[in-house]
Each structure stands twice: as C-alpha cells, then as structure tokens.
Amino acid sequence: MLQGFYNLDGIRTLYVSELLMINPNQIVNKEYFADLDLFEFVFTIGGDAEEDTAVSVWGKNEIGQLVTAHRLIYSELEEVMVIL
C-alpha cells in the first residue's frame, strides 16, 4: 500500500492511495506531483517477500532531474532504523 499526504496549516490530507501488487524482481516507477513544503509517503509492505523488499524514493525538480535532497534509498533507511 502506498499513501501520500500533504500538510497545509497543520492539517494532514491524503492525496495518494494506491494498492500495488509487485512480482519478484519487478521494478515499479510511480510519479506524483507534490508542489508542497510538507509531504509524506507511507509504504506498507507485506506478504512472503516482506523482508526481501526494498523501496527507494527520489524527488525531481521542475525540469525532471533527480533531486538528492528529496530522496530515500534502502541503504539509508536501514541506517535510520538502526539509530531509532
């Protein structure tokens, strides 16, 4: 399950809600527009391959180039989880 939220004036509003069924070794690319100061994406992963599933997220600028300031990659997520 993929959910995207934006936050305006302290109100968290759902604007993306999508159930994705992904096969082994499949790569899925999704694009959502978020011209906002605060946004959040929640990934809920389940099933037999839960422990073998990796997620990465990259932002893009106005001309479609990747923006490293808006990224989440699996190896960094593992580091964050260890710190928590």
Backbone as CSV, one residue per row, in Angstrom:
resi,resn,N_x,N_y,N_z,CA_x,CA_y,CA_z,C_x,C_y,C_z
1,MET,0.852,-1.169,0.000,0.000,0.000,0.000,0.896,1.229,0.000
2,LEU,0.587,2.151,-0.850,1.306,3.416,-0.944,0.321,4.535,-0.645
3,GLN,0.673,5.369,0.309,-0.164,6.510,0.648,0.696,7.765,0.659
4,GLY,0.172,8.827,0.090,0.864,10.111,0.083,0.001,11.165,0.740
5,PHE,0.624,11.981,1.571,-0.087,13.023,2.307,0.598,14.360,2.071
6,TYR,-0.165,15.421,2.107,0.422,16.752,2.176,-0.087,17.426,3.440
7,ASN,0.644,18.441,3.878,0.312,19.103,5.134,0.238,20.607,4.892
8,LEU,-0.946,21.163,5.059,-1.149,22.604,4.958,-1.757,23.092,6.258
9,ASP,-1.132,24.072,6.853,-1.647,24.665,8.096,-1.886,23.619,9.183
10,GLY,-1.009,22.614,9.241,-1.110,21.599,10.283,-2.140,20.517,10.032
11,ILE,-2.759,20.520,8.856,-3.765,19.505,8.530,-3.164,18.517,7.541
12,ARG,-3.100,17.256,7.927,-2.544,16.176,7.106,-3.663,15.640,6.213
13,THR,-3.479,15.732,4.892,-4.513,15.354,3.938,-3.990,14.271,2.992
14,LEU,-4.726,13.188,2.867,-4.377,12.102,1.956,-4.641,12.542,0.516
15,TYR,-3.647,12.402,-0.368,-3.881,12.716,-1.776,-3.449,11.594,-2.714
16,VAL,-2.797,10.561,-2.199,-2.453,9.373,-2.977,-2.770,8.162,-2.121
17,SER,-3.486,7.206,-2.684,-3.750,5.941,-2.000,-3.822,4.869,-3.069
18,GLU,-2.830,3.991,-3.077,-2.733,3.026,-4.160,-2.233,1.685,-3.627
19,LEU,-2.932,0.631,-3.980,-2.503,-0.721,-3.639,-1.713,-1.262,-4.819
20,LEU,-0.472,-1.632,-4.583,0.397,-2.139,-5.640,0.699,-3.608,-5.386
21,MET,0.498,-4.430,-6.379,0.877,-5.837,-6.314,2.126,-5.977,-7.182
22,ILE,3.248,-6.312,-6.559,4.528,-6.331,-7.260,5.083,-7.746,-7.261
23,ASN,5.511,-8.208,-8.431,6.075,-9.543,-8.587,7.550,-9.558,-8.196
24,PRO,8.111,-10.747,-7.919,9.539,-10.841,-7.590,10.404,-10.205,-8.681
25,ASN,11.406,-9.467,-8.258,12.370,-8.792,-9.136,11.746,-7.731,-10.039
26,GLN,10.533,-7.331,-9.766,9.873,-6.293,-10.554,10.234,-4.912,-10.011
27,ILE,10.407,-3.971,-10.896,10.662,-2.579,-10.531,9.444,-1.769,-10.938
28,VAL,8.978,-0.926,-10.041,7.809,-0.093,-10.311,8.215,1.369,-10.175
29,ASN,7.893,2.163,-11.166,8.130,3.608,-11.119,6.789,4.314,-11.071
30,LYS,6.634,5.187,-10.114,5.411,5.975,-9.965,5.801,7.436,-9.857
31,GLU,4.996,8.315,-10.411,5.244,9.746,-10.298,3.997,10.425,-9.756
32,TYR,4.205,11.248,-8.732,3.125,12.022,-8.123,3.589,13.462,-8.001
33,PHE,2.710,14.388,-8.275,3.028,15.810,-8.184,2.850,16.264,-6.743
34,ALA,3.861,16.930,-6.203,3.793,17.402,-4.816,4.501,18.748,-4.706
35,ASP,3.892,19.792,-5.229,4.467,21.134,-5.160,4.097,21.746,-3.810
36,LEU,4.628,21.141,-2.765,4.251,21.491,-1.398,5.498,21.601,-0.535
37,ASP,5.396,22.313,0.563,6.513,22.411,1.500,6.611,21.181,2.394
38,LEU,5.492,20.575,2.727,5.475,19.383,3.580,4.689,18.279,2.899
39,PHE,5.345,17.142,2.684,4.636,15.986,2.164,5.224,14.739,2.787
40,GLU,4.448,13.679,2.767,4.844,12.430,3.426,4.311,11.267,2.605
41,PHE,5.130,10.228,2.443,4.682,8.999,1.806,4.856,7.853,2.787
42,VAL,3.864,6.988,2.843,3.882,5.831,3.733,3.809,4.583,2.867
43,PHE,4.765,3.680,3.056,4.806,2.418,2.325,4.520,1.295,3.306
44,THR,3.486,0.522,3.042,3.150,-0.630,3.866,3.450,-1.866,3.036
45,ILE,4.387,-2.676,3.512,4.856,-3.834,2.754,4.491,-5.092,3.522
46,GLY,3.929,-6.072,2.820,3.559,-7.324,3.468,3.707,-8.487,2.508
47,GLY,3.422,-9.658,2.989,3.500,-10.846,2.158,4.767,-11.638,2.412
48,ASP,4.929,-12.696,1.628,6.059,-13.608,1.811,7.417,-12.947,1.593
49,ALA,7.484,-11.958,0.730,8.767,-11.327,0.397,9.002,-10.035,1.171
50,GLU,8.284,-9.842,2.254,8.391,-8.587,3.009,9.830,-8.259,3.395
51,GLU,10.577,-9.238,3.875,11.954,-8.994,4.319,12.917,-8.784,3.162
52,ASP,12.523,-9.177,1.949,13.385,-9.037,0.779,12.991,-7.855,-0.101
53,THR,12.092,-7.029,0.362,11.588,-5.906,-0.430,12.339,-4.626,-0.074
54,ALA,12.734,-3.879,-1.088,13.435,-2.610,-0.889,12.663,-1.492,-1.588
55,VAL,12.669,-0.321,-0.979,11.977,0.850,-1.520,12.974,1.989,-1.638
56,SER,12.936,2.701,-2.745,13.693,3.948,-2.851,12.772,5.011,-3.444
57,VAL,12.979,6.231,-3.014,12.134,7.350,-3.434,13.044,8.502,-3.827
58,TRP,12.756,9.106,-4.951,13.547,10.243,-5.421,12.615,11.363,-5.838
59,GLY,12.976,12.583,-5.488,12.244,13.753,-5.960,12.831,14.235,-7.276
60,LYS,12.042,14.994,-8.012,12.505,15.597,-9.261,12.256,17.093,-9.212
61,ASN,13.109,17.836,-9.908,12.898,19.279,-9.985,11.943,19.608,-11.131
62,GLU,11.754,20.894,-11.397,10.771,21.323,-12.394,11.088,20.877,-13.814
63,ILE,12.350,20.492,-14.098,12.685,20.007,-15.440,12.908,18.494,-15.471
64,GLY,12.524,17.807,-14.392,12.553,16.355,-14.379,13.849,15.714,-13.937
65,GLN,14.803,16.491,-13.464,16.063,15.922,-12.983,15.905,15.462,-11.534
66,LEU,16.592,14.382,-11.177,16.529,13.871,-9.814,17.115,14.872,-8.830
67,VAL,16.487,14.980,-7.676,16.907,15.909,-6.631,17.326,15.081,-5.420
68,THR,18.609,15.101,-5.091,19.093,14.266,-3.993,18.570,14.709,-2.639
69,ALA,18.172,15.960,-2.510,17.651,16.438,-1.223,16.310,15.790,-0.877
70,HIS,15.619,15.256,-1.870,14.327,14.606,-1.651,14.438,13.130,-2.015
71,ARG,15.301,12.425,-1.329,15.470,11.014,-1.682,15.405,10.145,-0.434
72,LEU,15.045,8.930,-0.655,15.090,7.893,0.371,15.534,6.637,-0.349
73,ILE,16.672,6.115,0.045,17.132,4.874,-0.561,17.269,3.826,0.530
74,TYR,17.131,2.586,0.141,17.034,1.486,1.087,18.201,1.445,2.067
75,SER,19.422,1.638,1.584,20.582,1.560,2.482,20.533,2.650,3.545
76,GLU,20.035,3.833,3.207,19.900,4.890,4.203,18.779,4.581,5.182
77,LEU,17.725,3.977,4.708,16.613,3.610,5.582,17.083,2.614,6.628
78,GLU,17.905,1.650,6.226,18.443,0.689,7.191,19.234,1.407,8.277
79,GLU,20.024,2.414,7.892,20.802,3.173,8.869,19.884,3.913,9.832
80,VAL,18.816,4.498,9.333,17.866,5.220,10.182,17.197,4.261,11.153
81,MET,16.805,3.099,10.685,16.132,2.127,11.538,17.048,1.672,12.673
82,VAL,18.343,1.536,12.405,19.289,1.126,13.439,19.418,2.214,14.495
83,ILE,19.439,3.466,14.078,19.559,4.588,15.008,18.336,4.677,15.904
84,LEU,17.160,4.450,15.354,15.935,4.535,16.139,15.938,3.454,17.178
